[in-house]
Amino acid sequence: MKTSNYLIIGSGVAGLSLAIKLSEKFPDRNITLVTKSNEEESNTKYAQGGIAVVTNFFKDSFEKHIEDTLICGGGLCDKEVVDMVVKNAPERLNELIQWGAAFDRNTQGNLHLGKEGGHSAHRIVHHKDQTGKEIEQAILAQAKRKENICVLEYHFALDLIVRNNRCYGAYVLNEKTEDIQPFVSDFTILATGGIGQVYGHTTNPPVATGDGIAMGSRAGAFIRDMEFIQFHPTTLYENGITAAFLISEAVRGFGACLQTKSGERFMLKYDARGDLAPRDIVSQSIDMELKKSGEPCVFMDCTHLDIKTFKHHFPMIYERCKSVGIDAAKDKIPVVPAQHYVCGGISVNINGETSVKHLFACGECSRTGLHGANRLASNSLLEALVYSHRIYNYLAAARSHQTKFPKNLSAYKINTQHISSDFILKQKKELQALMLRYAGIVRNDDELHHAKKNVVRLQKELEHIAQTHNITKEFFELKNMTETARLIIEHSLQRKNSAGTFVKQACLIQ
Ligand SMILES: Cc1cc2nc3c(=O)[nH]c(=O)nc-3n(C[C@H](O)[C@H](O)[C@H](O)COP(=O)(O)OP(=O)(O)OC[C@H]3O[C@@H](n4cnc5c(N)ncnc54)[C@H](O)[C@@H]3O)c2cc1C
């Protein structure tokens, strides 16, 4: 058994920023941070566009950022939360800068501000098109300097330890030794990120399997808004490739436009904001165009742009396209929508507390009320930073707990029978295909019921297997993806208006 004052699960921006703050405030307390892959791997690392922060008060205002967030959320945001997050943003940005993250500046030394879909002003603070990598590296370096933070890579949290609705930590699998141990803590924080692998075709890396949301759900935590899955409208279309490379919204902010194969600009047919309409609208519009034409992708045209400046702002995007034979200066970039972000998750209050005592959730796995039905671009790194600060403030004021640890913690029976990895891969691919086809951008009642039947069948099969077989990370990821899929389907089915038809929101439902 390993004990610590704080157990943080996940090494993205949410988990690391909280760990740094707790460590500085309480040098005599210990913080264990477990993460299932290498310490850098996370959605955070891949964030391109940047962080939405009002910094130019001549041309922008908190009110405008609040308004943009509320409009994008389709009337389902929590206004108090939006207000709090937007007004906290400048302080959190300064903290990042103090921790060593560098952001692009203009020749006068002011922050260079990008613009993305749904934003009424230039307010996206960024580091070229690799903002997440810059942040992840800066905060990881900070965390590693702290003596009272123990970062354990390749440690996979399996399940939370909960007795009488109070969390005492988590069971953790050491991926290298295959040893499972209870990690007991006074406070546990889920910072496990996204769910993209549930759909397979996603911008998220392989670690995004919805583990935290599934663990929270099994522990009885209240989960909300899982129907609001954001599909990024523009990922590079590459035949046969499932891991989608993102062509940031900032590229459209820079002047690129969407076209059909025949060169028709179509976005103005769907929304007056055209190519800079919010993501849900652009994804749905592309989906409709593709269904109409039967083509596999639409195109992003950058050929009219100043390519020298383009390359300066988007070096990674330019090079990635080039690597597959597309020169953005001359060729149109083929793009399709892919799963990108989950707006819902483990429901938390304004202090990041879940409905389970001593359990907190932060970042993409949480549902704070900021995003409503659809996240405004570049509001998620911000949400993670603001809520890790809220949790820190709450824990800094909380009484120190002399936790009495529960007895009989060896809940995991060790079996000897091995689960075939071919079986797991096959089931995973079937689940992904099912979710993409029946619970994707456009959903309807019949298809959701079909998906639910299959997901529940798979869940039963996995439960049966778990009785007799050895626990592996891959098995648990599949189990967590299946639970996440069930939540998405059930919440989609529940989201009906009083007339019995689905509310037309981010998950456009027929
Ligand atoms: C391609 C891409 C571009 C994006 N661009 C932007 C952008 O420009 N602006 C913006 O605001 N947002 C952007 N986002 C979204 C944003 O990056 C994420 O929402 C945010 O980084 C989430 O941070 P997090 O700390 O909550 O989770 P993550 O950064 O995903 O970290 C989760 C961590 O938890 C670990 N973990 C998961 N399960 C377990 C487990 N069972 N046991 C142990 N560890 C576990 C993971 O390994 C990982 O370390 C983008 C996302 C992607 C994928």
Ligand as a Chemical Component Dictionary entry (heavy atoms), coordinates in Angstrom:
data_LIG
# 
_chem_comp.id                   LIG 
_chem_comp.type                 NON-POLYMER 
_chem_comp.pdbx_formal_charge   0 
_chem_comp.three_letter_code    LIG 
# 
loop_
_chem_comp_atom.comp_id 
_chem_comp_atom.atom_id 
_chem_comp_atom.alt_atom_id 
_chem_comp_atom.type_symbol 
_chem_comp_atom.charge 
_chem_comp_atom.model_Cartn_x 
_chem_comp_atom.model_Cartn_y 
_chem_comp_atom.model_Cartn_z 
_chem_comp_atom.pdbx_ordinal 
LIG C1  C1  C 0 -5.050 17.864 -31.164 1  
LIG C2  C2  C 0 -5.642 18.681 -30.043 2  
LIG C3  C3  C 0 -5.626 20.065 -30.118 3  
LIG C4  C4  C 0 -6.179 20.837 -29.087 4  
LIG N1  N1  N 0 -6.078 22.197 -29.151 5  
LIG C5  C5  C 0 -6.508 22.933 -28.091 6  
LIG C6  C6  C 0 -6.297 24.356 -28.063 7  
LIG O1  O1  O 0 -5.707 24.930 -28.965 8  
LIG N2  N2  N 0 -6.774 25.031 -26.981 9  
LIG C7  C7  C 0 -7.423 24.440 -25.948 10 
LIG O2  O2  O 0 -7.832 25.115 -24.997 11 
LIG N3  N3  N 0 -7.617 23.094 -25.960 12 
LIG C8  C8  C 0 -7.162 22.340 -26.981 13 
LIG N4  N4  N 0 -7.343 20.981 -26.968 14 
LIG C9  C9  C 0 -7.986 20.368 -25.802 15 
LIG C10 C10 C 0 -7.024 20.373 -24.624 16 
LIG O3  O3  O 0 -5.742 20.012 -25.087 17 
LIG C11 C11 C 0 -7.463 19.394 -23.563 18 
LIG O4  O4  O 0 -8.806 19.536 -23.262 19 
LIG C12 C12 C 0 -6.657 19.611 -22.276 20 
LIG O5  O5  O 0 -5.278 19.594 -22.575 21 
LIG C13 C13 C 0 -6.997 18.533 -21.274 22 
LIG O6  O6  O 0 -6.087 18.589 -20.228 23 
LIG P1  P1  P 0 -6.224 17.544 -19.044 24 
LIG O7  O7  O 0 -5.089 17.805 -18.119 25 
LIG O8  O8  O 0 -7.595 17.565 -18.528 26 
LIG O9  O9  O 0 -6.052 16.105 -19.761 27 
LIG P2  P2  P 0 -4.849 15.521 -20.592 28 
LIG O10 O10 O 0 -3.916 16.563 -21.021 29 
LIG O11 O11 O 0 -5.410 14.640 -21.624 30 
LIG O12 O12 O 0 -4.102 14.607 -19.513 31 
LIG C14 C14 C 0 -4.694 13.427 -19.033 32 
LIG C15 C15 C 0 -3.643 12.596 -18.344 33 
LIG O13 O13 O 0 -4.245 11.520 -17.633 34 
LIG C16 C16 C 0 -3.536 10.320 -17.873 35 
LIG N5  N5  N 0 -4.451 9.210  -17.641 36 
LIG C17 C17 C 0 -5.631 8.945  -18.260 37 
LIG N6  N6  N 0 -6.192 7.835  -17.738 38 
LIG C18 C18 C 0 -5.357 7.394  -16.755 39 
LIG C19 C19 C 0 -5.382 6.283  -15.870 40 
LIG N7  N7  N 0 -6.367 5.370  -15.875 41 
LIG N8  N8  N 0 -4.361 6.127  -14.986 42 
LIG C20 C20 C 0 -3.330 7.008  -14.984 43 
LIG N9  N9  N 0 -3.246 8.078  -15.815 44 
LIG C21 C21 C 0 -4.257 8.264  -16.684 45 
LIG C22 C22 C 0 -3.079 10.487 -19.314 46 
LIG O14 O14 O 0 -2.031 9.590  -19.604 47 
LIG C23 C23 C 0 -2.648 11.949 -19.294 48 
LIG O15 O15 O 0 -1.368 12.102 -18.733 49 
LIG C24 C24 C 0 -6.798 20.202 -27.978 50 
LIG C25 C25 C 0 -6.815 18.815 -27.911 51 
LIG C26 C26 C 0 -6.248 18.050 -28.929 52 
LIG C27 C27 C 0 -6.277 16.561 -28.813 53 
# 
loop_
_chem_comp_bond.comp_id 
_chem_comp_bond.atom_id_1 
_chem_comp_bond.atom_id_2 
_chem_comp_bond.value_order 
_chem_comp_bond.pdbx_ordinal 
LIG C1  C2  SING 1  
LIG C2  C3  SING 2  
LIG C2  C26 DOUB 3  
LIG C3  C4  DOUB 4  
LIG C4  N1  SING 5  
LIG C4  C24 SING 6  
LIG N1  C5  DOUB 7  
LIG C5  C6  SING 8  
LIG C5  C8  SING 9  
LIG C6  O1  DOUB 10 
LIG C6  N2  SING 11 
LIG N2  C7  SING 12 
LIG C7  O2  DOUB 13 
LIG C7  N3  SING 14 
LIG N3  C8  DOUB 15 
LIG C8  N4  SING 16 
LIG N4  C9  SING 17 
LIG N4  C24 SING 18 
LIG C9  C10 SING 19 
LIG C10 O3  SING 20 
LIG C10 C11 SING 21 
LIG C11 O4  SING 22 
LIG C11 C12 SING 23 
LIG C12 O5  SING 24 
LIG C12 C13 SING 25 
LIG C13 O6  SING 26 
LIG O6  P1  SING 27 
LIG P1  O7  DOUB 28 
LIG P1  O8  SING 29 
LIG P1  O9  SING 30 
LIG O9  P2  SING 31 
LIG P2  O10 DOUB 32 
LIG P2  O11 SING 33 
LIG P2  O12 SING 34 
LIG O12 C14 SING 35 
LIG C14 C15 SING 36 
LIG C15 O13 SING 37 
LIG C15 C23 SING 38 
LIG O13 C16 SING 39 
LIG C16 N5  SING 40 
LIG C16 C22 SING 41 
LIG N5  C17 SING 42 
LIG N5  C21 SING 43 
LIG C17 N6  DOUB 44 
LIG N6  C18 SING 45 
LIG C18 C19 SING 46 
LIG C18 C21 DOUB 47 
LIG C19 N7  SING 48 
LIG C19 N8  DOUB 49 
LIG N8  C20 SING 50 
LIG C20 N9  DOUB 51 
LIG N9  C21 SING 52 
LIG C22 O14 SING 53 
LIG C22 C23 SING 54 
LIG C23 O15 SING 55 
LIG C24 C25 DOUB 56 
LIG C25 C26 SING 57 
LIG C26 C27 SING 58 
# 
